Amino acid sequence: MQVSRHDQKLEFILRTAARIFAEKSYHSTSMRDISRATNVSLAGLYHYCRSKEELLFLIQDNCFGRVLERLEQQLQQVDAPVVKLRIFIENHLSFFAANMAEMKVLSHEAESLRGDLHAHVSTRKDNYTKLARKILQEVQELTENRVVDLTVATYALFGMMNWIYNWYDPQGKLGVHELAQHLTQLFLGGFSPGLLLEPVTTTMRIENLSIWTHGLNG
């Protein structure tokens, strides 16, 4: 499918905006910053988007749209829950390893959108999270070990995957496929599966763990 010059230019603007948002944060970036980086006039930028918030929305919406579409294609005619999980993890990692700035923006600027834009992206994000939870439930049903809460497991999985932008080098010795295999194995088997955590009754004393000695009203 041929991409129009308008769409090519918009994609360039979005990629550049994502990089700057990742480096400076969304709130510290101005439209003038994006104008300078893209060599597109302010008037020209507003031809492609109505506001900085719309740029952020388009970055997030495109990311969730692409990763979901790619995942659904790969999950077609796959029945085995463990295979589904491996595909889910590798799809997520490979997509975001190729879009590290966008991944950081999704992680750090999730609550920067407002109103309908926030609601739209949140719906996509919720659908993605529910799909992950459904796959994990299918995996859990293969075993008798139902100790781990599914909500905990789902967000722990995303925590493992989304943190890679802080340390993973896509050009390094560890390829995305190998990274996905390691994380899948770590998630399914644990770091030391023979060492089980026995339930204990806490004996820790209750204390104020705030870093502040006095309360806000003290």
C-alpha positions as CSV (number, residue, x, y, z in Angstrom):
1,M,0.0,0.0,0.0
2,Q,1.4,3.4,-1.1
3,V,1.8,5.9,1.7
4,S,1.0,9.5,0.9
5,R,3.5,12.3,1.4
6,H,1.2,13.7,4.1
7,D,1.3,10.5,6.1
8,Q,5.1,10.2,5.6
9,K,5.6,13.7,6.9
10,L,3.2,13.1,9.9
11,E,5.1,9.9,10.7
12,F,8.4,11.8,10.7
13,I,6.9,14.4,13.0
14,L,5.5,11.8,15.4
15,R,8.8,9.9,15.5
16,T,10.7,13.1,16.2
17,A,8.2,14.2,18.9
18,A,8.4,10.8,20.6
19,R,12.2,11.1,20.8
20,I,12.0,14.6,22.3
21,F,9.3,13.6,24.7
22,A,11.4,10.6,25.8
23,E,14.5,12.9,26.3
24,K,12.9,15.9,27.9
25,S,9.5,14.7,29.0
26,Y,6.2,15.7,27.5
27,H,5.5,18.7,29.8
28,S,9.0,20.1,29.3
29,T,8.7,20.0,25.5
30,S,7.2,22.8,23.5
31,M,5.8,22.8,20.0
32,R,8.7,25.2,19.1
33,D,11.2,22.4,20.2
34,I,9.5,20.0,17.8
35,S,9.4,22.6,15.1
36,R,13.2,23.1,15.4
37,A,13.9,19.4,15.4
38,T,11.8,18.6,12.4
39,N,12.6,21.8,10.5
40,V,8.9,22.3,10.1
41,S,7.4,25.7,10.8
42,L,5.0,26.1,13.7
43,A,2.3,26.8,11.2
44,G,3.3,23.7,9.3
45,L,3.1,21.6,12.5
46,Y,-0.4,22.8,13.2
47,H,-1.4,21.7,9.7
48,Y,-0.6,18.1,10.8
49,C,-1.9,18.3,14.3
50,R,-4.0,20.7,16.4
51,S,-1.9,20.6,19.5
52,K,1.0,19.0,21.4
53,E,-1.5,16.9,23.2
54,E,-2.8,15.5,19.9
55,L,0.8,14.6,19.0
56,L,1.1,12.6,22.2
57,F,-2.3,11.0,21.5
58,L,-1.3,9.9,18.0
59,I,2.0,8.4,19.3
60,Q,0.2,6.4,21.9
61,D,-2.7,5.4,19.7
62,N,-0.5,4.3,16.9
63,C,1.7,2.2,19.2
64,F,-1.2,0.4,20.8
65,G,-2.9,-0.1,17.5
66,R,0.2,-1.5,15.8
67,V,1.2,-3.8,18.6
68,L,-2.3,-5.2,19.0
69,E,-2.8,-5.7,15.2
70,R,0.5,-7.5,15.0
71,L,-0.3,-9.7,18.0
72,E,-3.7,-10.7,16.8
73,Q,-2.3,-11.8,13.4
74,Q,0.3,-14.0,15.1
75,L,-2.2,-15.5,17.6
76,Q,-4.4,-16.7,14.8
77,Q,-4.8,-20.5,14.9
78,V,-2.6,-20.8,18.0
79,D,-4.2,-22.9,20.8
80,A,-1.4,-23.7,23.2
81,P,-1.4,-21.3,26.1
82,V,2.3,-21.4,26.6
83,V,2.9,-20.7,22.9
84,K,0.5,-17.8,23.1
85,L,2.4,-16.4,26.1
86,R,5.7,-16.7,24.2
87,I,4.2,-14.9,21.2
88,F,2.8,-12.2,23.4
89,I,6.1,-11.5,25.1
90,E,8.2,-11.7,21.9
91,N,5.7,-9.4,20.0
92,H,5.8,-6.9,22.8
93,L,9.6,-6.9,23.1
94,S,10.4,-6.9,19.4
95,F,7.9,-4.0,18.7
96,F,9.2,-1.8,21.5
97,A,12.9,-2.7,21.0
98,A,12.4,-1.2,17.6
99,N,10.6,1.8,19.1
100,M,12.4,2.5,22.4
101,A,11.5,6.2,22.6
102,E,7.9,5.4,22.0
103,M,8.0,2.8,24.7
104,K,9.4,5.3,27.2
105,V,6.7,7.8,26.3
106,L,4.0,5.1,26.8
107,S,5.4,4.3,30.2
108,H,6.0,7.8,31.5
109,E,3.2,9.8,29.8
110,A,0.3,7.5,30.3
111,E,-1.6,10.0,32.4
112,S,-0.7,13.2,30.4
113,L,-3.7,12.9,28.1
114,R,-7.1,14.2,29.2
115,G,-10.7,13.8,28.3
116,D,-11.7,11.8,25.3
117,L,-8.1,11.3,24.1
118,H,-7.2,9.8,27.5
119,A,-10.3,7.6,27.4
120,H,-9.6,6.3,23.9
121,V,-6.0,5.3,24.7
122,S,-7.0,3.9,28.1
123,T,-9.6,1.6,26.3
124,R,-6.9,0.3,24.0
125,K,-4.5,-0.2,26.9
126,D,-7.2,-2.0,28.9
127,N,-8.0,-4.3,25.9
128,Y,-4.3,-5.2,25.6
129,T,-4.0,-5.8,29.4
130,K,-7.1,-8.0,29.4
131,L,-5.7,-10.1,26.5
132,A,-2.5,-10.6,28.5
133,R,-4.5,-11.6,31.6
134,K,-6.6,-14.1,29.6
135,I,-3.4,-15.7,28.2
136,L,-2.0,-16.0,31.7
137,Q,-5.2,-17.5,33.0
138,E,-5.0,-20.1,30.3
139,V,-1.4,-20.9,31.3
140,Q,-2.3,-21.0,35.0
141,E,-5.1,-23.5,34.3
142,L,-2.5,-26.0,32.9
143,T,-1.1,-26.4,36.4
144,E,-2.3,-27.0,39.9
145,N,-0.4,-24.0,41.2
146,R,-3.0,-21.2,41.5
147,V,-1.2,-19.3,44.3
148,V,-0.2,-16.2,42.3
149,D,-3.0,-13.7,41.8
150,L,-3.7,-13.1,38.1
151,T,-3.7,-9.3,38.5
152,V,-0.3,-9.4,40.2
153,A,1.0,-11.8,37.5
154,T,-0.3,-9.6,34.6
155,Y,1.2,-6.3,35.9
156,A,4.4,-8.1,36.9
157,L,4.8,-9.3,33.3
158,F,4.3,-5.8,32.0
159,G,6.8,-4.5,34.5
160,M,9.4,-7.0,33.3
161,M,8.8,-6.1,29.6
162,N,8.4,-2.4,29.9
163,W,11.5,-1.8,31.9
164,I,13.8,-2.9,29.1
165,Y,14.1,0.7,27.7
166,N,16.3,1.4,30.7
167,W,18.9,-1.3,30.1
168,Y,18.4,-3.2,26.8
169,D,20.6,-2.4,23.8
170,P,18.9,-3.6,20.6
171,Q,22.3,-3.5,18.9
172,G,24.0,-5.5,21.7
173,K,24.9,-9.2,21.8
174,L,21.5,-10.3,23.1
175,G,18.9,-10.4,20.3
176,V,15.2,-9.7,20.8
177,H,14.4,-13.4,20.2
178,E,16.8,-14.5,22.9
179,L,15.6,-11.8,25.3
180,A,12.0,-13.0,24.8
181,Q,13.1,-16.6,25.5
182,H,14.9,-15.6,28.7
183,L,12.0,-13.5,30.0
184,T,9.4,-16.2,29.1
185,Q,11.5,-18.8,31.0
186,L,12.0,-16.5,33.9
187,F,8.3,-15.7,34.1
188,L,7.1,-19.3,33.8
189,G,9.8,-21.0,35.9
190,G,11.0,-18.3,38.2
191,F,14.6,-17.6,38.9
192,S,15.1,-20.5,41.2
193,P,11.9,-22.6,40.9
194,G,13.0,-25.1,43.6
195,L,13.1,-22.4,46.2
196,L,9.5,-21.9,47.2
197,L,8.4,-19.0,49.4
198,E,6.6,-20.4,52.4
199,P,3.6,-18.4,53.7
200,V,4.7,-16.6,56.9
201,T,2.9,-14.5,59.5
202,T,4.7,-11.1,59.6
203,T,6.3,-10.1,62.8
204,M,7.4,-6.7,61.5
205,R,6.3,-3.8,63.8
206,I,4.0,-1.2,62.3
207,E,5.9,2.0,61.7
208,N,5.6,5.2,59.7
209,L,7.8,4.5,56.6
210,S,7.5,8.0,55.2
211,I,10.8,9.7,54.5
212,W,9.4,12.8,56.3
213,T,9.7,12.9,60.1
214,H,6.6,15.1,60.5
215,G,3.4,14.9,58.6
216,L,2.2,17.6,56.2
217,N,0.2,19.2,59.0
218,G,2.8,18.7,61.7
